Structures are given as structure tokens and as C-alpha cells.
Amino acid sequence: MGAYQIPNKETTLAETCKMDKLNTVSDSNEKTETTHGSMRALFARYGWAIAVFLLLWLVKGIETIWNLDFMRWGIYPLTAEGALGILLAPLIHSDFNHLVNNAFSILVLGGLISYFYPTLFLKVLVIGWITTGFWVWVFARDAWHIGASGVVYSLASFLFVSGLIRKNPHLLAVTLLVAFLYGGLTWGVFPVQQQISWESHLMGLISGLVLAVFFRNQGPKPKVYLWEDESDKDELDNSSDSEYSVPFQIVEPDESEEPDGLRKPKD
């Protein structure tokens, strides 16, 4: 038999510590990868809403720090100079109170659309942004129109109408939430205060409604229950007289035949 060597306690302890360190490093790497994956997923879904939010603050910060005036980048209807505002006007705000209201509204509404309509947010944002600006440039009164209020109205209108026409309980809940949080926006489409661009609000509201109808077949689908599926209902009705039903039939005994027990034996 070979000689048996007693393991060195110091060696065994060192190996154990080494394995613990390796396991700790492995667990740390897994947690780091999980965190990075979660962050990537977060920005993949909400990245555009966050980017617009930060961009609005960046523009206002540059304007304030360098004491600039970006008012001329707004929309002035039916002029070549004011046409540039179709793209730039939503980035410009008169003061920080104006900015806070619009920036956080875009972040909230954009987050809701990104969550419930992940493939539609960028489309709704870009089309609503340009459409609202163009309609303001064509139909609004002669004045400089600035601010992202039109985009806010477009996003809110899209969420509200989409929840109604899709017949989805979760989206209907979002509709009620939007109505609760932004129900006061309705008064903004009327010419109550001359210093407020109610035309931007109205055009944004209309553009969101149009986009909700246009994209009604994209995104979450309404739940179809058995009694709502007319084709299945018709098939069941048509087959009720055949394979799905067993007709009740009375068979009368033949009087010419006698029961076996009473039948006379043959000779």
C-alpha cells in the first residue's frame, strides 16, 4: 500500500480562501453584468424619453449661462424665418417654470407610451412633433410660438384615445390616469390667455388623436373572449344539429316479436 500523506492545514486553509475569493469575484461579476443588463434594458425602452427630457434642460441651460435669447428659433406662422421653429420651437422655453411643466410631462407621458407601446413611442414623438409644428406654422396667429406644450398635448391625446379604441383594460386604466393627471389640459385649447399659444395645444391634441387612430392596429391587441369571436360562435351554432348534439329518439318495441324469456321453444 502507498503511504498516506496527511494534508497540511495551512495549505488546505489557503486553498479554501482562494476558492472563496474566486467565488466572490464570480458573484461580483455576475451582479455587475446583471446591473449593466438592467441599465441597458432601461435605456433601450425609455432612452428617447430621457434624451428629450435632458435635451430640453440642456438648451435652457445654454441660453441662461451665456445670456442668449432663442426666441427667434420659435415658430412665426407663414414666414421662412419662422419655419425653422417647426423643428426647434419645442426646445425653447420662456422661463424655468415653463420648462419644468413641459419637460416632466414629456418624461411621464413618454415613459407611459414607451412602456405600453414600446415600438410606437419614437414614431408618435417624431410625427407628433413635426405635424403639430407645421399646423401651428400654417394656422396660428401672427406671433412667436415656443415651448413643447404642443408635443405634451400630442402625447397625452395619443394615450387617452388609444386606451379607448383598443378595448384593453390595462390601457383603459392608463386613459383614466391621463385624464386624472392632465384633465386640466382641456382648457388650454381655448383662447383664454393671449400670452399662451393655445394653437399649439389644439394642434397637438388633434395630432395625437389622428396618430392614435392611425396606429390603432399596432401595439397591444384587445383581448378577444369566446363570446366575442363570431366565427367560433357560428361554427358552434351550425354544428349543434350534427356532431355536437345527439337527437333523442323513442324506439317502440315490435309487437310481433316476443321477449326471449316468453318465446316458445321450437319443436
TORZAFI-12478 format. One record per residue (C-alpha): residue number from 1; x, y, z. Coordinates in Angstrom, 1 decimal, m for minus. Layout:
<rec><resi>NUM</resi><X>X</X><Y>Y</Y><Z>Z</Z></rec>
...
This chain:
<rec><resi>1</resi><X>0.0</X><Y>0.0</Y><Z>0.0</Z></rec>
<rec><resi>2</resi><X>1.1</X><Y>3.6</Y><Z>m0.7</Z></rec>
<rec><resi>3</resi><X>1.9</X><Y>5.9</Y><Z>2.0</Z></rec>
<rec><resi>4</resi><X>m0.9</X><Y>8.2</Y><Z>3.1</Z></rec>
<rec><resi>5</resi><X>0.0</X><Y>11.9</Y><Z>3.4</Z></rec>
<rec><resi>6</resi><X>m1.8</X><Y>14.0</Y><Z>6.0</Z></rec>
<rec><resi>7</resi><X>m2.9</X><Y>17.2</Y><Z>4.3</Z></rec>
<rec><resi>8</resi><X>m1.2</X><Y>20.4</Y><Z>5.6</Z></rec>
<rec><resi>9</resi><X>m3.8</X><Y>22.5</Y><Z>7.5</Z></rec>
<rec><resi>10</resi><X>m2.1</X><Y>25.7</Y><Z>6.3</Z></rec>
<rec><resi>11</resi><X>m2.3</X><Y>24.5</Y><Z>2.6</Z></rec>
<rec><resi>12</resi><X>m5.9</X><Y>23.5</Y><Z>3.0</Z></rec>
<rec><resi>13</resi><X>m6.8</X><Y>26.8</Y><Z>4.6</Z></rec>
<rec><resi>14</resi><X>m5.0</X><Y>28.7</Y><Z>1.8</Z></rec>
<rec><resi>15</resi><X>m6.8</X><Y>26.8</Y><Z>m0.9</Z></rec>
<rec><resi>16</resi><X>m10.2</X><Y>27.4</Y><Z>0.8</Z></rec>
<rec><resi>17</resi><X>m9.5</X><Y>31.1</Y><Z>1.0</Z></rec>
<rec><resi>18</resi><X>m8.5</X><Y>31.2</Y><Z>m2.6</Z></rec>
<rec><resi>19</resi><X>m11.7</X><Y>29.4</Y><Z>m3.7</Z></rec>
<rec><resi>20</resi><X>m13.8</X><Y>31.8</Y><Z>m1.6</Z></rec>
<rec><resi>21</resi><X>m12.1</X><Y>34.7</Y><Z>m3.3</Z></rec>
<rec><resi>22</resi><X>m12.8</X><Y>33.2</Y><Z>m6.7</Z></rec>
<rec><resi>23</resi><X>m16.4</X><Y>32.7</Y><Z>m5.9</Z></rec>
<rec><resi>24</resi><X>m16.7</X><Y>36.2</Y><Z>m4.5</Z></rec>
<rec><resi>25</resi><X>m15.2</X><Y>37.6</Y><Z>m7.7</Z></rec>
<rec><resi>26</resi><X>m17.5</X><Y>35.5</Y><Z>m9.8</Z></rec>
<rec><resi>27</resi><X>m20.6</X><Y>36.6</Y><Z>m7.9</Z></rec>
<rec><resi>28</resi><X>m19.5</X><Y>40.2</Y><Z>m8.2</Z></rec>
<rec><resi>29</resi><X>m19.0</X><Y>39.9</Y><Z>m12.0</Z></rec>
<rec><resi>30</resi><X>m22.5</X><Y>38.3</Y><Z>m12.3</Z></rec>
<rec><resi>31</resi><X>m24.1</X><Y>41.1</Y><Z>m10.3</Z></rec>
<rec><resi>32</resi><X>m22.2</X><Y>43.7</Y><Z>m12.4</Z></rec>
<rec><resi>33</resi><X>m23.4</X><Y>42.1</Y><Z>m15.6</Z></rec>
<rec><resi>34</resi><X>m26.9</X><Y>41.9</Y><Z>m14.3</Z></rec>
<rec><resi>35</resi><X>m26.8</X><Y>45.6</Y><Z>m13.4</Z></rec>
<rec><resi>36</resi><X>m25.4</X><Y>46.6</Y><Z>m16.7</Z></rec>
<rec><resi>37</resi><X>m28.1</X><Y>44.4</Y><Z>m18.5</Z></rec>
<rec><resi>38</resi><X>m30.8</X><Y>46.1</Y><Z>m16.5</Z></rec>
<rec><resi>39</resi><X>m29.5</X><Y>49.6</Y><Z>m17.3</Z></rec>
<rec><resi>40</resi><X>m29.2</X><Y>48.7</Y><Z>m21.0</Z></rec>
<rec><resi>41</resi><X>m32.8</X><Y>47.4</Y><Z>m21.0</Z></rec>
<rec><resi>42</resi><X>m33.9</X><Y>50.6</Y><Z>m19.1</Z></rec>
<rec><resi>43</resi><X>m32.3</X><Y>52.9</Y><Z>m21.6</Z></rec>
<rec><resi>44</resi><X>m33.4</X><Y>50.8</Y><Z>m24.6</Z></rec>
<rec><resi>45</resi><X>m37.1</X><Y>51.3</Y><Z>m23.6</Z></rec>
<rec><resi>46</resi><X>m37.1</X><Y>54.8</Y><Z>m22.0</Z></rec>
<rec><resi>47</resi><X>m34.0</X><Y>56.2</Y><Z>m23.6</Z></rec>
<rec><resi>48</resi><X>m35.7</X><Y>58.5</Y><Z>m26.1</Z></rec>
<rec><resi>49</resi><X>m38.0</X><Y>60.0</Y><Z>m23.4</Z></rec>
<rec><resi>50</resi><X>m35.0</X><Y>60.6</Y><Z>m21.1</Z></rec>
<rec><resi>51</resi><X>m33.0</X><Y>62.0</Y><Z>m24.0</Z></rec>
<rec><resi>52</resi><X>m35.7</X><Y>64.6</Y><Z>m24.9</Z></rec>
<rec><resi>53</resi><X>m36.0</X><Y>65.5</Y><Z>m21.2</Z></rec>
<rec><resi>54</resi><X>m32.3</X><Y>66.1</Y><Z>m20.9</Z></rec>
<rec><resi>55</resi><X>m32.1</X><Y>68.0</Y><Z>m24.2</Z></rec>
<rec><resi>56</resi><X>m34.8</X><Y>70.5</Y><Z>m23.1</Z></rec>
<rec><resi>57</resi><X>m32.7</X><Y>71.2</Y><Z>m20.0</Z></rec>
<rec><resi>58</resi><X>m29.5</X><Y>71.5</Y><Z>m21.9</Z></rec>
<rec><resi>59</resi><X>m30.9</X><Y>74.1</Y><Z>m24.3</Z></rec>
<rec><resi>60</resi><X>m32.3</X><Y>76.2</Y><Z>m21.5</Z></rec>
<rec><resi>61</resi><X>m29.0</X><Y>75.9</Y><Z>m19.6</Z></rec>
<rec><resi>62</resi><X>m27.0</X><Y>77.1</Y><Z>m22.6</Z></rec>
<rec><resi>63</resi><X>m29.5</X><Y>80.0</Y><Z>m23.1</Z></rec>
<rec><resi>64</resi><X>m29.2</X><Y>81.0</Y><Z>m19.4</Z></rec>
<rec><resi>65</resi><X>m25.5</X><Y>80.6</Y><Z>m18.9</Z></rec>
<rec><resi>66</resi><X>m24.5</X><Y>82.6</Y><Z>m22.0</Z></rec>
<rec><resi>67</resi><X>m27.3</X><Y>85.0</Y><Z>m21.6</Z></rec>
<rec><resi>68</resi><X>m28.7</X><Y>84.2</Y><Z>m25.0</Z></rec>
<rec><resi>69</resi><X>m32.2</X><Y>84.6</Y><Z>m26.5</Z></rec>
<rec><resi>70</resi><X>m33.5</X><Y>81.7</Y><Z>m28.6</Z></rec>
<rec><resi>71</resi><X>m36.9</X><Y>83.3</Y><Z>m29.1</Z></rec>
<rec><resi>72</resi><X>m36.2</X><Y>83.7</Y><Z>m32.8</Z></rec>
<rec><resi>73</resi><X>m35.9</X><Y>80.0</Y><Z>m33.2</Z></rec>
<rec><resi>74</resi><X>m39.6</X><Y>79.7</Y><Z>m32.5</Z></rec>
<rec><resi>75</resi><X>m42.5</X><Y>79.4</Y><Z>m35.0</Z></rec>
<rec><resi>76</resi><X>m43.7</X><Y>82.5</Y><Z>m36.7</Z></rec>
<rec><resi>77</resi><X>m46.6</X><Y>81.5</Y><Z>m39.0</Z></rec>
<rec><resi>78</resi><X>m46.2</X><Y>81.6</Y><Z>m42.8</Z></rec>
<rec><resi>79</resi><X>m42.7</X><Y>83.1</Y><Z>m42.8</Z></rec>
<rec><resi>80</resi><X>m39.5</X><Y>81.5</Y><Z>m44.0</Z></rec>
<rec><resi>81</resi><X>m37.7</X><Y>82.6</Y><Z>m40.8</Z></rec>
<rec><resi>82</resi><X>m40.4</X><Y>81.1</Y><Z>m38.6</Z></rec>
<rec><resi>83</resi><X>m40.5</X><Y>77.8</Y><Z>m40.5</Z></rec>
<rec><resi>84</resi><X>m37.3</X><Y>76.7</Y><Z>m38.7</Z></rec>
<rec><resi>85</resi><X>m39.3</X><Y>76.7</Y><Z>m35.5</Z></rec>
<rec><resi>86</resi><X>m41.3</X><Y>73.6</Y><Z>m36.7</Z></rec>
<rec><resi>87</resi><X>m38.3</X><Y>71.6</Y><Z>m35.5</Z></rec>
<rec><resi>88</resi><X>m36.7</X><Y>73.9</Y><Z>m32.9</Z></rec>
<rec><resi>89</resi><X>m39.7</X><Y>75.6</Y><Z>m31.1</Z></rec>
<rec><resi>90</resi><X>m40.4</X><Y>72.7</Y><Z>m28.7</Z></rec>
<rec><resi>91</resi><X>m36.8</X><Y>73.1</Y><Z>m27.4</Z></rec>
<rec><resi>92</resi><X>m37.2</X><Y>76.7</Y><Z>m26.4</Z></rec>
<rec><resi>93</resi><X>m39.0</X><Y>77.9</Y><Z>m23.2</Z></rec>
<rec><resi>94</resi><X>m39.7</X><Y>81.3</Y><Z>m21.8</Z></rec>
<rec><resi>95</resi><X>m38.6</X><Y>80.5</Y><Z>m18.2</Z></rec>
<rec><resi>96</resi><X>m37.8</X><Y>77.6</Y><Z>m15.9</Z></rec>
<rec><resi>97</resi><X>m41.4</X><Y>77.3</Y><Z>m14.8</Z></rec>
<rec><resi>98</resi><X>m42.5</X><Y>76.8</Y><Z>m18.4</Z></rec>
<rec><resi>99</resi><X>m39.6</X><Y>74.3</Y><Z>m18.9</Z></rec>
<rec><resi>100</resi><X>m40.4</X><Y>72.3</Y><Z>m15.7</Z></rec>
<rec><resi>101</resi><X>m44.0</X><Y>71.8</Y><Z>m16.7</Z></rec>
<rec><resi>102</resi><X>m43.3</X><Y>70.6</Y><Z>m20.2</Z></rec>
<rec><resi>103</resi><X>m40.1</X><Y>68.6</Y><Z>m19.5</Z></rec>
<rec><resi>104</resi><X>m41.5</X><Y>66.4</Y><Z>m16.7</Z></rec>
<rec><resi>105</resi><X>m44.8</X><Y>66.0</Y><Z>m18.6</Z></rec>
<rec><resi>106</resi><X>m42.8</X><Y>64.6</Y><Z>m21.6</Z></rec>
<rec><resi>107</resi><X>m40.9</X><Y>62.3</Y><Z>m19.3</Z></rec>
<rec><resi>108</resi><X>m44.0</X><Y>60.9</Y><Z>m17.7</Z></rec>
<rec><resi>109</resi><X>m46.1</X><Y>60.6</Y><Z>m20.8</Z></rec>
<rec><resi>110</resi><X>m43.2</X><Y>59.4</Y><Z>m22.9</Z></rec>
<rec><resi>111</resi><X>m42.4</X><Y>56.8</Y><Z>m20.2</Z></rec>
<rec><resi>112</resi><X>m46.0</X><Y>55.6</Y><Z>m20.3</Z></rec>
<rec><resi>113</resi><X>m46.0</X><Y>55.3</Y><Z>m24.1</Z></rec>
<rec><resi>114</resi><X>m42.6</X><Y>53.6</Y><Z>m24.0</Z></rec>
<rec><resi>115</resi><X>m43.9</X><Y>51.0</Y><Z>m21.5</Z></rec>
<rec><resi>116</resi><X>m47.3</X><Y>50.2</Y><Z>m23.1</Z></rec>
<rec><resi>117</resi><X>m46.4</X><Y>50.9</Y><Z>m26.7</Z></rec>
<rec><resi>118</resi><X>m42.6</X><Y>50.3</Y><Z>m26.9</Z></rec>
<rec><resi>119</resi><X>m42.4</X><Y>50.2</Y><Z>m30.7</Z></rec>
<rec><resi>120</resi><X>m44.5</X><Y>53.3</Y><Z>m31.2</Z></rec>
<rec><resi>121</resi><X>m43.1</X><Y>56.0</Y><Z>m29.0</Z></rec>
<rec><resi>122</resi><X>m40.4</X><Y>57.3</Y><Z>m31.4</Z></rec>
<rec><resi>123</resi><X>m42.9</X><Y>57.3</Y><Z>m34.3</Z></rec>
<rec><resi>124</resi><X>m45.5</X><Y>59.1</Y><Z>m32.2</Z></rec>
<rec><resi>125</resi><X>m42.9</X><Y>61.6</Y><Z>m30.9</Z></rec>
<rec><resi>126</resi><X>m41.4</X><Y>62.5</Y><Z>m34.2</Z></rec>
<rec><resi>127</resi><X>m44.6</X><Y>62.6</Y><Z>m36.2</Z></rec>
<rec><resi>128</resi><X>m46.5</X><Y>64.5</Y><Z>m33.5</Z></rec>
<rec><resi>129</resi><X>m43.6</X><Y>66.9</Y><Z>m33.1</Z></rec>
<rec><resi>130</resi><X>m43.4</X><Y>67.8</Y><Z>m36.8</Z></rec>
<rec><resi>131</resi><X>m47.1</X><Y>67.7</Y><Z>m37.5</Z></rec>
<rec><resi>132</resi><X>m48.0</X><Y>69.9</Y><Z>m34.6</Z></rec>
<rec><resi>133</resi><X>m45.3</X><Y>72.4</Y><Z>m35.5</Z></rec>
<rec><resi>134</resi><X>m46.3</X><Y>72.5</Y><Z>m39.2</Z></rec>
<rec><resi>135</resi><X>m50.0</X><Y>73.1</Y><Z>m38.4</Z></rec>
<rec><resi>136</resi><X>m49.1</X><Y>75.9</Y><Z>m36.0</Z></rec>
<rec><resi>137</resi><X>m46.9</X><Y>77.5</Y><Z>m38.7</Z></rec>
<rec><resi>138</resi><X>m49.9</X><Y>77.3</Y><Z>m41.1</Z></rec>
<rec><resi>139</resi><X>m52.9</X><Y>78.2</Y><Z>m38.9</Z></rec>
<rec><resi>140</resi><X>m51.7</X><Y>80.1</Y><Z>m35.8</Z></rec>
<rec><resi>141</resi><X>m51.9</X><Y>83.8</Y><Z>m35.3</Z></rec>
<rec><resi>142</resi><X>m49.0</X><Y>86.1</Y><Z>m36.0</Z></rec>
<rec><resi>143</resi><X>m46.7</X><Y>85.7</Y><Z>m33.0</Z></rec>
<rec><resi>144</resi><X>m43.7</X><Y>83.8</Y><Z>m31.9</Z></rec>
<rec><resi>145</resi><X>m44.8</X><Y>80.3</Y><Z>m30.7</Z></rec>
<rec><resi>146</resi><X>m42.3</X><Y>78.5</Y><Z>m28.4</Z></rec>
<rec><resi>147</resi><X>m42.4</X><Y>75.5</Y><Z>m26.0</Z></rec>
<rec><resi>148</resi><X>m43.0</X><Y>71.8</Y><Z>m26.0</Z></rec>
<rec><resi>149</resi><X>m46.6</X><Y>72.2</Y><Z>m24.9</Z></rec>
<rec><resi>150</resi><X>m47.9</X><Y>71.0</Y><Z>m28.3</Z></rec>
<rec><resi>151</resi><X>m45.8</X><Y>67.8</Y><Z>m28.0</Z></rec>
<rec><resi>152</resi><X>m47.2</X><Y>67.3</Y><Z>m24.5</Z></rec>
<rec><resi>153</resi><X>m50.8</X><Y>67.6</Y><Z>m25.8</Z></rec>
<rec><resi>154</resi><X>m50.0</X><Y>65.2</Y><Z>m28.7</Z></rec>
<rec><resi>155</resi><X>m48.6</X><Y>62.5</Y><Z>m26.3</Z></rec>
<rec><resi>156</resi><X>m51.5</X><Y>62.9</Y><Z>m23.8</Z></rec>
<rec><resi>157</resi><X>m54.1</X><Y>62.8</Y><Z>m26.6</Z></rec>
<rec><resi>158</resi><X>m52.5</X><Y>59.7</Y><Z>m28.1</Z></rec>
<rec><resi>159</resi><X>m52.5</X><Y>57.9</Y><Z>m24.7</Z></rec>
<rec><resi>160</resi><X>m56.1</X><Y>58.9</Y><Z>m24.0</Z></rec>
<rec><resi>161</resi><X>m57.6</X><Y>57.9</Y><Z>m27.3</Z></rec>
<rec><resi>162</resi><X>m55.6</X><Y>54.8</Y><Z>m27.8</Z></rec>
<rec><resi>163</resi><X>m56.8</X><Y>53.4</Y><Z>m24.5</Z></rec>
<rec><resi>164</resi><X>m60.4</X><Y>54.0</Y><Z>m25.6</Z></rec>
<rec><resi>165</resi><X>m60.3</X><Y>52.4</Y><Z>m29.0</Z></rec>
<rec><resi>166</resi><X>m58.2</X><Y>49.4</Y><Z>m28.2</Z></rec>
<rec><resi>167</resi><X>m60.6</X><Y>47.9</Y><Z>m25.6</Z></rec>
<rec><resi>168</resi><X>m57.7</X><Y>46.8</Y><Z>m23.3</Z></rec>
<rec><resi>169</resi><X>m58.4</X><Y>47.0</Y><Z>m19.6</Z></rec>
<rec><resi>170</resi><X>m54.7</X><Y>48.0</Y><Z>m18.8</Z></rec>
<rec><resi>171</resi><X>m54.8</X><Y>50.7</Y><Z>m21.5</Z></rec>
<rec><resi>172</resi><X>m58.2</X><Y>52.0</Y><Z>m20.2</Z></rec>
<rec><resi>173</resi><X>m56.5</X><Y>52.3</Y><Z>m16.8</Z></rec>
<rec><resi>174</resi><X>m53.8</X><Y>54.4</Y><Z>m18.5</Z></rec>
<rec><resi>175</resi><X>m56.6</X><Y>56.5</Y><Z>m20.1</Z></rec>
<rec><resi>176</resi><X>m58.1</X><Y>57.2</Y><Z>m16.7</Z></rec>
<rec><resi>177</resi><X>m54.7</X><Y>58.1</Y><Z>m15.3</Z></rec>
<rec><resi>178</resi><X>m54.0</X><Y>60.5</Y><Z>m18.1</Z></rec>
<rec><resi>179</resi><X>m57.5</X><Y>62.1</Y><Z>m17.6</Z></rec>
<rec><resi>180</resi><X>m56.8</X><Y>62.4</Y><Z>m13.9</Z></rec>
<rec><resi>181</resi><X>m53.3</X><Y>63.9</Y><Z>m14.2</Z></rec>
<rec><resi>182</resi><X>m53.8</X><Y>66.0</Y><Z>m17.3</Z></rec>
<rec><resi>183</resi><X>m57.5</X><Y>66.6</Y><Z>m17.5</Z></rec>
<rec><resi>184</resi><X>m56.9</X><Y>70.3</Y><Z>m16.9</Z></rec>
<rec><resi>185</resi><X>m55.1</X><Y>70.5</Y><Z>m20.3</Z></rec>
<rec><resi>186</resi><X>m58.5</X><Y>70.6</Y><Z>m22.0</Z></rec>
<rec><resi>187</resi><X>m58.9</X><Y>74.3</Y><Z>m21.1</Z></rec>
<rec><resi>188</resi><X>m55.6</X><Y>75.0</Y><Z>m22.8</Z></rec>
<rec><resi>189</resi><X>m57.1</X><Y>74.6</Y><Z>m26.3</Z></rec>
<rec><resi>190</resi><X>m59.2</X><Y>77.7</Y><Z>m25.9</Z></rec>
<rec><resi>191</resi><X>m58.0</X><Y>81.3</Y><Z>m26.4</Z></rec>
<rec><resi>192</resi><X>m58.4</X><Y>82.3</Y><Z>m22.8</Z></rec>
<rec><resi>193</resi><X>m54.9</X><Y>83.9</Y><Z>m22.3</Z></rec>
<rec><resi>194</resi><X>m53.3</X><Y>85.7</Y><Z>m25.1</Z></rec>
<rec><resi>195</resi><X>m49.7</X><Y>85.0</Y><Z>m24.0</Z></rec>
<rec><resi>196</resi><X>m50.3</X><Y>81.3</Y><Z>m24.2</Z></rec>
<rec><resi>197</resi><X>m50.1</X><Y>79.5</Y><Z>m27.6</Z></rec>
<rec><resi>198</resi><X>m53.5</X><Y>77.8</Y><Z>m27.4</Z></rec>
<rec><resi>199</resi><X>m53.0</X><Y>77.0</Y><Z>m31.1</Z></rec>
<rec><resi>200</resi><X>m50.1</X><Y>74.7</Y><Z>m30.3</Z></rec>
<rec><resi>201</resi><X>m52.2</X><Y>72.9</Y><Z>m27.7</Z></rec>
<rec><resi>202</resi><X>m55.1</X><Y>72.4</Y><Z>m30.1</Z></rec>
<rec><resi>203</resi><X>m52.9</X><Y>71.2</Y><Z>m32.9</Z></rec>
<rec><resi>204</resi><X>m51.1</X><Y>68.8</Y><Z>m30.6</Z></rec>
<rec><resi>205</resi><X>m54.4</X><Y>67.5</Y><Z>m29.3</Z></rec>
<rec><resi>206</resi><X>m55.6</X><Y>66.8</Y><Z>m32.9</Z></rec>
<rec><resi>207</resi><X>m52.3</X><Y>65.3</Y><Z>m34.0</Z></rec>
<rec><resi>208</resi><X>m52.3</X><Y>62.8</Y><Z>m31.0</Z></rec>
<rec><resi>209</resi><X>m55.9</X><Y>61.8</Y><Z>m31.9</Z></rec>
<rec><resi>210</resi><X>m55.0</X><Y>61.2</Y><Z>m35.5</Z></rec>
<rec><resi>211</resi><X>m52.0</X><Y>59.2</Y><Z>m34.5</Z></rec>
<rec><resi>212</resi><X>m54.0</X><Y>57.1</Y><Z>m32.1</Z></rec>
<rec><resi>213</resi><X>m56.4</X><Y>56.2</Y><Z>m34.9</Z></rec>
<rec><resi>214</resi><X>m53.6</X><Y>55.7</Y><Z>m37.5</Z></rec>
<rec><resi>215</resi><X>m51.7</X><Y>53.3</Y><Z>m35.2</Z></rec>
<rec><resi>216</resi><X>m54.7</X><Y>51.5</Y><Z>m33.8</Z></rec>
<rec><resi>217</resi><X>m53.6</X><Y>48.2</Y><Z>m35.3</Z></rec>
<rec><resi>218</resi><X>m50.1</X><Y>48.4</Y><Z>m33.9</Z></rec>
<rec><resi>219</resi><X>m49.1</X><Y>47.7</Y><Z>m30.3</Z></rec>
<rec><resi>220</resi><X>m51.1</X><Y>45.9</Y><Z>m27.7</Z></rec>
<rec><resi>221</resi><X>m54.1</X><Y>44.0</Y><Z>m29.1</Z></rec>
<rec><resi>222</resi><X>m57.6</X><Y>43.9</Y><Z>m27.4</Z></rec>
<rec><resi>223</resi><X>m58.5</X><Y>40.7</Y><Z>m25.7</Z></rec>
<rec><resi>224</resi><X>m60.9</X><Y>38.5</Y><Z>m27.6</Z></rec>
<rec><resi>225</resi><X>m63.2</X><Y>36.4</Y><Z>m25.5</Z></rec>
<rec><resi>226</resi><X>m65.2</X><Y>33.3</Y><Z>m26.7</Z></rec>
<rec><resi>227</resi><X>m68.5</X><Y>35.2</Y><Z>m26.9</Z></rec>
<rec><resi>228</resi><X>m66.8</X><Y>37.9</Y><Z>m28.9</Z></rec>
<rec><resi>229</resi><X>m65.4</X><Y>35.5</Y><Z>m31.5</Z></rec>
<rec><resi>230</resi><X>m68.3</X><Y>35.4</Y><Z>m34.0</Z></rec>
<rec><resi>231</resi><X>m66.7</X><Y>32.8</Y><Z>m36.2</Z></rec>
<rec><resi>232</resi><X>m66.4</X><Y>30.3</Y><Z>m33.4</Z></rec>
<rec><resi>233</resi><X>m70.0</X><Y>31.1</Y><Z>m32.3</Z></rec>
<rec><resi>234</resi><X>m71.3</X><Y>30.5</Y><Z>m35.9</Z></rec>
<rec><resi>235</resi><X>m69.4</X><Y>27.2</Y><Z>m36.1</Z></rec>
<rec><resi>236</resi><X>m70.9</X><Y>26.0</Y><Z>m32.8</Z></rec>
<rec><resi>237</resi><X>m74.4</X><Y>27.1</Y><Z>m34.0</Z></rec>
<rec><resi>238</resi><X>m74.0</X><Y>25.3</Y><Z>m37.3</Z></rec>
<rec><resi>239</resi><X>m72.7</X><Y>22.1</Y><Z>m35.7</Z></rec>
<rec><resi>240</resi><X>m75.3</X><Y>22.0</Y><Z>m33.0</Z></rec>
<rec><resi>241</resi><X>m77.5</X><Y>19.7</Y><Z>m35.1</Z></rec>
<rec><resi>242</resi><X>m74.8</X><Y>17.3</Y><Z>m36.0</Z></rec>
<rec><resi>243</resi><X>m71.7</X><Y>16.2</Y><Z>m34.2</Z></rec>
<rec><resi>244</resi><X>m72.3</X><Y>18.3</Y><Z>m31.0</Z></rec>
<rec><resi>245</resi><X>m75.9</X><Y>17.0</Y><Z>m30.4</Z></rec>
<rec><resi>246</resi><X>m77.4</X><Y>13.6</Y><Z>m30.0</Z></rec>
<rec><resi>247</resi><X>m81.1</X><Y>13.6</Y><Z>m31.0</Z></rec>
<rec><resi>248</resi><X>m83.5</X><Y>11.9</Y><Z>m28.6</Z></rec>
<rec><resi>249</resi><X>m85.3</X><Y>9.1</Y><Z>m30.3</Z></rec>
<rec><resi>250</resi><X>m88.0</X><Y>6.8</Y><Z>m28.9</Z></rec>
<rec><resi>251</resi><X>m87.9</X><Y>3.2</Y><Z>m30.2</Z></rec>
<rec><resi>252</resi><X>m91.1</X><Y>1.4</Y><Z>m29.8</Z></rec>
<rec><resi>253</resi><X>m90.9</X><Y>m2.4</Y><Z>m29.4</Z></rec>
<rec><resi>254</resi><X>m92.1</X><Y>m4.6</Y><Z>m32.2</Z></rec>
<rec><resi>255</resi><X>m95.3</X><Y>m6.3</Y><Z>m31.0</Z></rec>
<rec><resi>256</resi><X>m94.7</X><Y>m9.2</Y><Z>m33.5</Z></rec>
<rec><resi>257</resi><X>m91.6</X><Y>m10.2</Y><Z>m31.5</Z></rec>
<rec><resi>258</resi><X>m91.9</X><Y>m11.7</Y><Z>m28.1</Z></rec>
<rec><resi>259</resi><X>m89.3</X><Y>m11.3</Y><Z>m25.4</Z></rec>
<rec><resi>260</resi><X>m86.8</X><Y>m14.1</Y><Z>m25.3</Z></rec>
<rec><resi>261</resi><X>m88.0</X><Y>m15.2</Y><Z>m21.9</Z></rec>
<rec><resi>262</resi><X>m91.5</X><Y>m15.8</Y><Z>m23.2</Z></rec>
<rec><resi>263</resi><X>m90.7</X><Y>m17.2</Y><Z>m26.6</Z></rec>
<rec><resi>264</resi><X>m91.9</X><Y>m20.8</Y><Z>m27.1</Z></rec>
<rec><resi>265</resi><X>m89.3</X><Y>m23.4</Y><Z>m27.8</Z></rec>
<rec><resi>266</resi><X>m89.2</X><Y>m24.9</Y><Z>m31.2</Z></rec>
<rec><resi>267</resi><X>m90.2</X><Y>m28.4</Y><Z>m31.8</Z></rec>
